[in-house]
Amino acid sequence: MAGRHFAHGWRHTYATSLVRRGVDIHVVQRLMGHSNIATTSRYLHLSDADLIDAVDRAFPES
């Protein structure tokens, strides 16, 4: 990968990847060591496609 990488950026990627895989945000909060859920939510970089996928997983077609 080109460019510079920093640990903080990896934390953002880690949090986003966990949520994309269906891990509850409160679990991610604990793993990240955040006392406030708002801090965790700022780490997430979710697209509209991620949101649609989450709804589709929650309400699968019969």
mmCIF file of the N, C-alpha and C atoms, coordinates in Angstrom:
data_MODEL
# 
_entry.id   MODEL 
# 
loop_
_atom_site.group_PDB 
_atom_site.id 
_atom_site.type_symbol 
_atom_site.label_atom_id 
_atom_site.label_alt_id 
_atom_site.label_comp_id 
_atom_site.label_asym_id 
_atom_site.label_entity_id 
_atom_site.label_seq_id 
_atom_site.pdbx_PDB_ins_code 
_atom_site.Cartn_x 
_atom_site.Cartn_y 
_atom_site.Cartn_z 
_atom_site.occupancy 
_atom_site.B_iso_or_equiv 
_atom_site.pdbx_formal_charge 
_atom_site.auth_seq_id 
_atom_site.auth_comp_id 
_atom_site.auth_asym_id 
_atom_site.auth_atom_id 
_atom_site.pdbx_PDB_model_num 
ATOM 1   N N  . MET A 1 1  ? 0.837   -1.188  0.000  1.00 0.00 ? 1  MET A N  1 
ATOM 2   C CA . MET A 1 1  ? 0.000   0.000   0.000  1.00 0.00 ? 1  MET A CA 1 
ATOM 3   C C  . MET A 1 1  ? 0.879   1.247   0.000  1.00 0.00 ? 1  MET A C  1 
ATOM 4   N N  . ALA A 1 2  ? 0.492   2.176   -0.800 1.00 0.00 ? 2  ALA A N  1 
ATOM 5   C CA . ALA A 1 2  ? 1.234   3.427   -0.883 1.00 0.00 ? 2  ALA A CA 1 
ATOM 6   C C  . ALA A 1 2  ? 0.789   4.371   0.226  1.00 0.00 ? 2  ALA A C  1 
ATOM 7   N N  . GLY A 1 3  ? 1.644   5.314   0.540  1.00 0.00 ? 3  GLY A N  1 
ATOM 8   C CA . GLY A 1 3  ? 1.289   6.321   1.529  1.00 0.00 ? 3  GLY A CA 1 
ATOM 9   C C  . GLY A 1 3  ? 1.709   5.936   2.930  1.00 0.00 ? 3  GLY A C  1 
ATOM 10  N N  . ARG A 1 4  ? 1.455   6.854   3.837  1.00 0.00 ? 4  ARG A N  1 
ATOM 11  C CA . ARG A 1 4  ? 1.823   6.641   5.228  1.00 0.00 ? 4  ARG A CA 1 
ATOM 12  C C  . ARG A 1 4  ? 0.630   6.090   5.996  1.00 0.00 ? 4  ARG A C  1 
ATOM 13  N N  . HIS A 1 5  ? 0.921   5.256   6.966  1.00 0.00 ? 5  HIS A N  1 
ATOM 14  C CA . HIS A 1 5  ? -0.124  4.645   7.775  1.00 0.00 ? 5  HIS A CA 1 
ATOM 15  C C  . HIS A 1 5  ? 0.139   4.953   9.240  1.00 0.00 ? 5  HIS A C  1 
ATOM 16  N N  . PHE A 1 6  ? -0.918  5.219   9.954  1.00 0.00 ? 6  PHE A N  1 
ATOM 17  C CA . PHE A 1 6  ? -0.811  5.538   11.365 1.00 0.00 ? 6  PHE A CA 1 
ATOM 18  C C  . PHE A 1 6  ? -1.765  4.650   12.158 1.00 0.00 ? 6  PHE A C  1 
ATOM 19  N N  . ALA A 1 7  ? -1.408  4.359   13.398 1.00 0.00 ? 7  ALA A N  1 
ATOM 20  C CA . ALA A 1 7  ? -2.220  3.484   14.245 1.00 0.00 ? 7  ALA A CA 1 
ATOM 21  C C  . ALA A 1 7  ? -3.650  3.998   14.379 1.00 0.00 ? 7  ALA A C  1 
ATOM 22  N N  . HIS A 1 8  ? -3.828  5.293   14.459 1.00 0.00 ? 8  HIS A N  1 
ATOM 23  C CA . HIS A 1 8  ? -5.168  5.846   14.622 1.00 0.00 ? 8  HIS A CA 1 
ATOM 24  C C  . HIS A 1 8  ? -6.066  5.489   13.431 1.00 0.00 ? 8  HIS A C  1 
ATOM 25  N N  . GLY A 1 9  ? -5.516  5.546   12.253 1.00 0.00 ? 9  GLY A N  1 
ATOM 26  C CA . GLY A 1 9  ? -6.274  5.168   11.053 1.00 0.00 ? 9  GLY A CA 1 
ATOM 27  C C  . GLY A 1 9  ? -6.670  3.705   11.065 1.00 0.00 ? 9  GLY A C  1 
ATOM 28  N N  . TRP A 1 10 ? -5.795  2.858   11.589 1.00 0.00 ? 10 TRP A N  1 
ATOM 29  C CA . TRP A 1 10 ? -6.112  1.429   11.692 1.00 0.00 ? 10 TRP A CA 1 
ATOM 30  C C  . TRP A 1 10 ? -7.253  1.217   12.672 1.00 0.00 ? 10 TRP A C  1 
ATOM 31  N N  . ARG A 1 11 ? -7.354  2.031   13.716 1.00 0.00 ? 11 ARG A N  1 
ATOM 32  C CA . ARG A 1 11 ? -8.464  1.922   14.670 1.00 0.00 ? 11 ARG A CA 1 
ATOM 33  C C  . ARG A 1 11 ? -9.793  2.215   13.967 1.00 0.00 ? 11 ARG A C  1 
ATOM 34  N N  . HIS A 1 12 ? -9.806  3.222   13.087 1.00 0.00 ? 12 HIS A N  1 
ATOM 35  C CA . HIS A 1 12 ? -11.013 3.536   12.321 1.00 0.00 ? 12 HIS A CA 1 
ATOM 36  C C  . HIS A 1 12 ? -11.401 2.344   11.438 1.00 0.00 ? 12 HIS A C  1 
ATOM 37  N N  . THR A 1 13 ? -10.424 1.776   10.765 1.00 0.00 ? 13 THR A N  1 
ATOM 38  C CA . THR A 1 13 ? -10.673 0.633   9.891  1.00 0.00 ? 13 THR A CA 1 
ATOM 39  C C  . THR A 1 13 ? -11.183 -0.557  10.688 1.00 0.00 ? 13 THR A C  1 
ATOM 40  N N  . TYR A 1 14 ? -10.586 -0.805  11.836 1.00 0.00 ? 14 TYR A N  1 
ATOM 41  C CA . TYR A 1 14 ? -10.978 -1.910  12.709 1.00 0.00 ? 14 TYR A CA 1 
ATOM 42  C C  . TYR A 1 14 ? -12.433 -1.758  13.142 1.00 0.00 ? 14 TYR A C  1 
ATOM 43  N N  . ALA A 1 15 ? -12.792 -0.585  13.640 1.00 0.00 ? 15 ALA A N  1 
ATOM 44  C CA . ALA A 1 15 ? -14.164 -0.342  14.107 1.00 0.00 ? 15 ALA A CA 1 
ATOM 45  C C  . ALA A 1 15 ? -15.171 -0.498  12.969 1.00 0.00 ? 15 ALA A C  1 
ATOM 46  N N  . THR A 1 16 ? -14.881 0.089   11.832 1.00 0.00 ? 16 THR A N  1 
ATOM 47  C CA . THR A 1 16 ? -15.783 0.013   10.686 1.00 0.00 ? 16 THR A CA 1 
ATOM 48  C C  . THR A 1 16 ? -15.937 -1.430  10.212 1.00 0.00 ? 16 THR A C  1 
ATOM 49  N N  . SER A 1 17 ? -14.832 -2.165  10.152 1.00 0.00 ? 17 SER A N  1 
ATOM 50  C CA . SER A 1 17 ? -14.876 -3.563  9.705  1.00 0.00 ? 17 SER A CA 1 
ATOM 51  C C  . SER A 1 17 ? -15.717 -4.421  10.641 1.00 0.00 ? 17 SER A C  1 
ATOM 52  N N  . LEU A 1 18 ? -15.597 -4.194  11.936 1.00 0.00 ? 18 LEU A N  1 
ATOM 53  C CA . LEU A 1 18 ? -16.396 -4.961  12.890 1.00 0.00 ? 18 LEU A CA 1 
ATOM 54  C C  . LEU A 1 18 ? -17.886 -4.711  12.692 1.00 0.00 ? 18 LEU A C  1 
ATOM 55  N N  . VAL A 1 19 ? -18.272 -3.456  12.549 1.00 0.00 ? 19 VAL A N  1 
ATOM 56  C CA . VAL A 1 19 ? -19.690 -3.128  12.370 1.00 0.00 ? 19 VAL A CA 1 
ATOM 57  C C  . VAL A 1 19 ? -20.195 -3.698  11.051 1.00 0.00 ? 19 VAL A C  1 
ATOM 58  N N  . ARG A 1 20 ? -19.395 -3.619  10.000 1.00 0.00 ? 20 ARG A N  1 
ATOM 59  C CA . ARG A 1 20 ? -19.797 -4.189  8.704  1.00 0.00 ? 20 ARG A CA 1 
ATOM 60  C C  . ARG A 1 20 ? -20.011 -5.689  8.783  1.00 0.00 ? 20 ARG A C  1 
ATOM 61  N N  . ARG A 1 21 ? -19.332 -6.341  9.703  1.00 0.00 ? 21 ARG A N  1 
ATOM 62  C CA . ARG A 1 21 ? -19.475 -7.791  9.876  1.00 0.00 ? 21 ARG A CA 1 
ATOM 63  C C  . ARG A 1 21 ? -20.578 -8.147  10.860 1.00 0.00 ? 21 ARG A C  1 
ATOM 64  N N  . GLY A 1 22 ? -21.318 -7.140  11.316 1.00 0.00 ? 22 GLY A N  1 
ATOM 65  C CA . GLY A 1 22 ? -22.478 -7.399  12.146 1.00 0.00 ? 22 GLY A CA 1 
ATOM 66  C C  . GLY A 1 22 ? -22.247 -7.328  13.646 1.00 0.00 ? 22 GLY A C  1 
ATOM 67  N N  . VAL A 1 23 ? -21.064 -6.888  14.076 1.00 0.00 ? 23 VAL A N  1 
ATOM 68  C CA . VAL A 1 23 ? -20.793 -6.765  15.499 1.00 0.00 ? 23 VAL A CA 1 
ATOM 69  C C  . VAL A 1 23 ? -21.558 -5.554  16.038 1.00 0.00 ? 23 VAL A C  1 
ATOM 70  N N  . ASP A 1 24 ? -22.244 -5.731  17.143 1.00 0.00 ? 24 ASP A N  1 
ATOM 71  C CA . ASP A 1 24 ? -23.013 -4.654  17.764 1.00 0.00 ? 24 ASP A CA 1 
ATOM 72  C C  . ASP A 1 24 ? -22.090 -3.492  18.138 1.00 0.00 ? 24 ASP A C  1 
ATOM 73  N N  . ILE A 1 25 ? -22.557 -2.276  17.917 1.00 0.00 ? 25 ILE A N  1 
ATOM 74  C CA . ILE A 1 25 ? -21.742 -1.089  18.171 1.00 0.00 ? 25 ILE A CA 1 
ATOM 75  C C  . ILE A 1 25 ? -21.329 -0.984  19.649 1.00 0.00 ? 25 ILE A C  1 
ATOM 76  N N  . HIS A 1 26 ? -22.137 -1.523  20.547 1.00 0.00 ? 26 HIS A N  1 
ATOM 77  C CA . HIS A 1 26 ? -21.777 -1.483  21.967 1.00 0.00 ? 26 HIS A CA 1 
ATOM 78  C C  . HIS A 1 26 ? -20.595 -2.410  22.263 1.00 0.00 ? 26 HIS A C  1 
ATOM 79  N N  . VAL A 1 27 ? -20.512 -3.505  21.533 1.00 0.00 ? 27 VAL A N  1 
ATOM 80  C CA . VAL A 1 27 ? -19.353 -4.392  21.657 1.00 0.00 ? 27 VAL A CA 1 
ATOM 81  C C  . VAL A 1 27 ? -18.116 -3.680  21.111 1.00 0.00 ? 27 VAL A C  1 
ATOM 82  N N  . VAL A 1 28 ? -18.263 -3.032  19.969 1.00 0.00 ? 28 VAL A N  1 
ATOM 83  C CA . VAL A 1 28 ? -17.152 -2.274  19.381 1.00 0.00 ? 28 VAL A CA 1 
ATOM 84  C C  . VAL A 1 28 ? -16.702 -1.186  20.357 1.00 0.00 ? 28 VAL A C  1 
ATOM 85  N N  . GLN A 1 29 ? -17.652 -0.515  20.975 1.00 0.00 ? 29 GLN A N  1 
ATOM 86  C CA . GLN A 1 29 ? -17.335 0.525   21.960 1.00 0.00 ? 29 GLN A CA 1 
ATOM 87  C C  . GLN A 1 29 ? -16.419 -0.033  23.049 1.00 0.00 ? 29 GLN A C  1 
ATOM 88  N N  . ARG A 1 30 ? -16.781 -1.181  23.589 1.00 0.00 ? 30 ARG A N  1 
ATOM 89  C CA . ARG A 1 30 ? -15.974 -1.790  24.656 1.00 0.00 ? 30 ARG A CA 1 
ATOM 90  C C  . ARG A 1 30 ? -14.601 -2.197  24.145 1.00 0.00 ? 30 ARG A C  1 
ATOM 91  N N  . LEU A 1 31 ? -14.557 -2.778  22.940 1.00 0.00 ? 31 LEU A N  1 
ATOM 92  C CA . LEU A 1 31 ? -13.272 -3.188  22.376 1.00 0.00 ? 31 LEU A CA 1 
ATOM 93  C C  . LEU A 1 31 ? -12.349 -1.999  22.143 1.00 0.00 ? 31 LEU A C  1 
ATOM 94  N N  . MET A 1 32 ? -12.931 -0.868  21.769 1.00 0.00 ? 32 MET A N  1 
ATOM 95  C CA . MET A 1 32 ? -12.147 0.336   21.500 1.00 0.00 ? 32 MET A CA 1 
ATOM 96  C C  . MET A 1 32 ? -11.766 1.071   22.782 1.00 0.00 ? 32 MET A C  1 
ATOM 97  N N  . GLY A 1 33 ? -12.426 0.726   23.876 1.00 0.00 ? 33 GLY A N  1 
ATOM 98  C CA . GLY A 1 33 ? -12.126 1.386   25.141 1.00 0.00 ? 33 GLY A CA 1 
ATOM 99  C C  . GLY A 1 33 ? -12.765 2.748   25.295 1.00 0.00 ? 33 GLY A C  1 
ATOM 100 N N  . HIS A 1 34 ? -13.859 2.970   24.571 1.00 0.00 ? 34 HIS A N  1 
ATOM 101 C CA . HIS A 1 34 ? -14.554 4.257   24.640 1.00 0.00 ? 34 HIS A CA 1 
ATOM 102 C C  . HIS A 1 34 ? -15.590 4.238   25.765 1.00 0.00 ? 34 HIS A C  1 
ATOM 103 N N  . SER A 1 35 ? -15.659 5.315   26.517 1.00 0.00 ? 35 SER A N  1 
ATOM 104 C CA . SER A 1 35 ? -16.679 5.403   27.566 1.00 0.00 ? 35 SER A CA 1 
ATOM 105 C C  . SER A 1 35 ? -17.987 5.956   27.012 1.00 0.00 ? 35 SER A C  1 
ATOM 106 N N  . ASN A 1 36 ? -17.938 6.594   25.850 1.00 0.00 ? 36 ASN A N  1 
ATOM 107 C CA . ASN A 1 36 ? -19.116 7.224   25.261 1.00 0.00 ? 36 ASN A CA 1 
ATOM 108 C C  . ASN A 1 36 ? -19.353 6.652   23.866 1.00 0.00 ? 36 ASN A C  1 
ATOM 109 N N  . ILE A 1 37 ? -20.571 6.219   23.598 1.00 0.00 ? 37 ILE A N  1 
ATOM 110 C CA . ILE A 1 37 ? -20.917 5.632   22.295 1.00 0.00 ? 37 ILE A CA 1 
ATOM 111 C C  . ILE A 1 37 ? -20.741 6.644   21.161 1.00 0.00 ? 37 ILE A C  1 
ATOM 112 N N  . ALA A 1 38 ? -20.874 7.935   21.469 1.00 0.00 ? 38 ALA A N  1 
ATOM 113 C CA . ALA A 1 38 ? -20.694 8.976   20.444 1.00 0.00 ? 38 ALA A CA 1 
ATOM 114 C C  . ALA A 1 38 ? -19.271 8.965   19.903 1.00 0.00 ? 38 ALA A C  1 
ATOM 115 N N  . THR A 1 39 ? -18.315 8.673   20.753 1.00 0.00 ? 39 THR A N  1 
ATOM 116 C CA . THR A 1 39 ? -16.921 8.586   20.302 1.00 0.00 ? 39 THR A CA 1 
ATOM 117 C C  . THR A 1 39 ? -16.774 7.440   19.317 1.00 0.00 ? 39 THR A C  1 
ATOM 118 N N  . THR A 1 40 ? -17.362 6.306   19.633 1.00 0.00 ? 40 THR A N  1 
ATOM 119 C CA . THR A 1 40 ? -17.288 5.144   18.749 1.00 0.00 ? 40 THR A CA 1 
ATOM 120 C C  . THR A 1 40 ? -17.927 5.451   17.403 1.00 0.00 ? 40 THR A C  1 
ATOM 121 N N  . SER A 1 41 ? -19.063 6.129   17.422 1.00 0.00 ? 41 SER A N  1 
ATOM 122 C CA . SER A 1 41 ? -19.767 6.412   16.165 1.00 0.00 ? 41 SER A CA 1 
ATOM 123 C C  . SER A 1 41 ? -18.933 7.298   15.247 1.00 0.00 ? 41 SER A C  1 
ATOM 124 N N  . ARG A 1 42 ? -18.092 8.146   15.820 1.00 0.00 ? 42 ARG A N  1 
ATOM 125 C CA . ARG A 1 42 ? -17.227 8.999   14.984 1.00 0.00 ? 42 ARG A CA 1 
ATOM 126 C C  . ARG A 1 42 ? -16.139 8.186   14.287 1.00 0.00 ? 42 ARG A C  1 
ATOM 127 N N  . TYR A 1 43 ? -15.844 7.005   14.802 1.00 0.00 ? 43 TYR A N  1 
ATOM 128 C CA . TYR A 1 43 ? -14.838 6.138   14.190 1.00 0.00 ? 43 TYR A CA 1 
ATOM 129 C C  . TYR A 1 43 ? -15.373 5.408   12.971 1.00 0.00 ? 43 TYR A C  1 
ATOM 130 N N  . LEU A 1 44 ? -16.680 5.325   12.844 1.00 0.00 ? 44 LEU A N  1 
ATOM 131 C CA . LEU A 1 44 ? -17.284 4.531   11.784 1.00 0.00 ? 44 LEU A CA 1 
ATOM 132 C C  . LEU A 1 44 ? -17.379 5.313   10.488 1.00 0.00 ? 44 LEU A C  1 
ATOM 133 N N  . HIS A 1 45 ? -17.013 4.666   9.425  1.00 0.00 ? 45 HIS A N  1 
ATOM 134 C CA . HIS A 1 45 ? -17.078 5.267   8.090  1.00 0.00 ? 45 HIS A CA 1 
ATOM 135 C C  . HIS A 1 45 ? -17.957 4.373   7.222  1.00 0.00 ? 45 HIS A C  1 
ATOM 136 N N  . LEU A 1 46 ? -19.258 4.463   7.471  1.00 0.00 ? 46 LEU A N  1 
ATOM 137 C CA . LEU A 1 46 ? -20.210 3.609   6.779  1.00 0.00 ? 46 LEU A CA 1 
ATOM 138 C C  . LEU A 1 46 ? -20.840 4.342   5.604  1.00 0.00 ? 46 LEU A C  1 
ATOM 139 N N  . SER A 1 47 ? -21.012 3.623   4.519  1.00 0.00 ? 47 SER A N  1 
ATOM 140 C CA . SER A 1 47 ? -21.635 4.184   3.323  1.00 0.00 ? 47 SER A CA 1 
ATOM 141 C C  . SER A 1 47 ? -23.124 3.858   3.328  1.00 0.00 ? 47 SER A C  1 
ATOM 142 N N  . ASP A 1 48 ? -23.849 4.440   2.386  1.00 0.00 ? 48 ASP A N  1 
ATOM 143 C CA . ASP A 1 48 ? -25.260 4.110   2.231  1.00 0.00 ? 48 ASP A CA 1 
ATOM 144 C C  . ASP A 1 48 ? -25.425 2.614   1.939  1.00 0.00 ? 48 ASP A C  1 
ATOM 145 N N  . ALA A 1 49 ? -24.500 2.045   1.180  1.00 0.00 ? 49 ALA A N  1 
ATOM 146 C CA . ALA A 1 49 ? -24.555 0.611   0.870  1.00 0.00 ? 49 ALA A CA 1 
ATOM 147 C C  . ALA A 1 49 ? -24.424 -0.225  2.146  1.00 0.00 ? 49 ALA A C  1 
ATOM 148 N N  . ASP A 1 50 ? -23.596 0.235   3.090  1.00 0.00 ? 50 ASP A N  1 
ATOM 149 C CA . ASP A 1 50 ? -23.470 -0.472  4.371  1.00 0.00 ? 50 ASP A CA 1 
ATOM 150 C C  . ASP A 1 50 ? -24.789 -0.459  5.122  1.00 0.00 ? 50 ASP A C  1 
ATOM 151 N N  . LEU A 1 51 ? -25.482 0.665   5.097  1.00 0.00 ? 51 LEU A N  1 
ATOM 152 C CA . LEU A 1 51 ? -26.759 0.784   5.791  1.00 0.00 ? 51 LEU A CA 1 
ATOM 153 C C  . LEU A 1 51 ? -27.821 -0.104  5.149  1.00 0.00 ? 51 LEU A C  1 
ATOM 154 N N  . ILE A 1 52 ? -27.863 -0.132  3.827  1.00 0.00 ? 52 ILE A N  1 
ATOM 155 C CA . ILE A 1 52 ? -28.810 -0.982  3.111  1.00 0.00 ? 52 ILE A CA 1 
ATOM 156 C C  . ILE A 1 52 ? -28.527 -2.451  3.417  1.00 0.00 ? 52 ILE A C  1 
ATOM 157 N N  . ASP A 1 53 ? -27.252 -2.823  3.430  1.00 0.00 ? 53 ASP A N  1 
ATOM 158 C CA . ASP A 1 53 ? -26.876 -4.205  3.736  1.00 0.00 ? 53 ASP A CA 1 
ATOM 159 C C  . ASP A 1 53 ? -27.311 -4.586  5.155  1.00 0.00 ? 53 ASP A C  1 
ATOM 160 N N  . ALA A 1 54 ? -27.173 -3.682  6.110  1.00 0.00 ? 54 ALA A N  1 
ATOM 161 C CA . ALA A 1 54 ? -27.586 -3.964  7.490  1.00 0.00 ? 54 ALA A CA 1 
ATOM 162 C C  . ALA A 1 54 ? -29.088 -4.201  7.587  1.00 0.00 ? 54 ALA A C  1 
ATOM 163 N N  . VAL A 1 55 ? -29.869 -3.405  6.866  1.00 0.00 ? 55 VAL A N  1 
ATOM 164 C CA . VAL A 1 55 ? -31.317 -3.589  6.870  1.00 0.00 ? 55 VAL A CA 1 
ATOM 165 C C  . VAL A 1 55 ? -31.674 -4.919  6.194  1.00 0.00 ? 55 VAL A C  1 
ATOM 166 N N  . ASP A 1 56 ? -30.999 -5.240  5.089  1.00 0.00 ? 56 ASP A N  1 
ATOM 167 C CA . ASP A 1 56 ? -31.268 -6.498  4.397  1.00 0.00 ? 56 ASP A CA 1 
ATOM 168 C C  . ASP A 1 56 ? -30.935 -7.702  5.283  1.00 0.00 ? 56 ASP A C  1 
ATOM 169 N N  . ARG A 1 57 ? -29.874 -7.606  6.090  1.00 0.00 ? 57 ARG A N  1 
ATOM 170 C CA . ARG A 1 57 ? -29.542 -8.702  7.003  1.00 0.00 ? 57 ARG A CA 1 
ATOM 171 C C  . ARG A 1 57 ? -30.553 -8.818  8.132  1.00 0.00 ? 57 ARG A C  1 
ATOM 172 N N  . ALA A 1 58 ? -31.072 -7.680  8.591  1.00 0.00 ? 58 ALA A N  1 
ATOM 173 C CA . ALA A 1 58 ? -32.045 -7.691  9.678  1.00 0.00 ? 58 ALA A CA 1 
ATOM 174 C C  . ALA A 1 58 ? -33.407 -8.192  9.219  1.00 0.00 ? 58 ALA A C  1 
ATOM 175 N N  . PHE A 1 59 ? -33.746 -7.921  7.959  1.00 0.00 ? 59 PHE A N  1 
ATOM 176 C CA . PHE A 1 59 ? -35.043 -8.305  7.409  1.00 0.00 ? 59 PHE A CA 1 
ATOM 177 C C  . PHE A 1 59 ? -34.860 -9.043  6.092  1.00 0.00 ? 59 PHE A C  1 
ATOM 178 N N  . PRO A 1 60 ? -34.356 -10.279 6.144  1.00 0.00 ? 60 PRO A N  1 
ATOM 179 C CA . PRO A 1 60 ? -34.129 -11.024 4.901  1.00 0.00 ? 60 PRO A CA 1 
ATOM 180 C C  . PRO A 1 60 ? -35.454 -11.344 4.207  1.00 0.00 ? 60 PRO A C  1 
ATOM 181 N N  . GLU A 1 61 ? -35.382 -11.452 2.904  1.00 0.00 ? 61 GLU A N  1 
ATOM 182 C CA . GLU A 1 61 ? -36.588 -11.806 2.139  1.00 0.00 ? 61 GLU A CA 1 
ATOM 183 C C  . GLU A 1 61 ? -36.945 -13.255 2.417  1.00 0.00 ? 61 GLU A C  1 
ATOM 184 N N  . SER A 1 62 ? -38.225 -13.542 2.399  1.00 0.00 ? 62 SER A N  1 
ATOM 185 C CA . SER A 1 62 ? -38.695 -14.911 2.662  1.00 0.00 ? 62 SER A CA 1 
ATOM 186 C C  . SER A 1 62 ? -38.461 -15.810 1.490  1.00 0.00 ? 62 SER A C  1 
# 
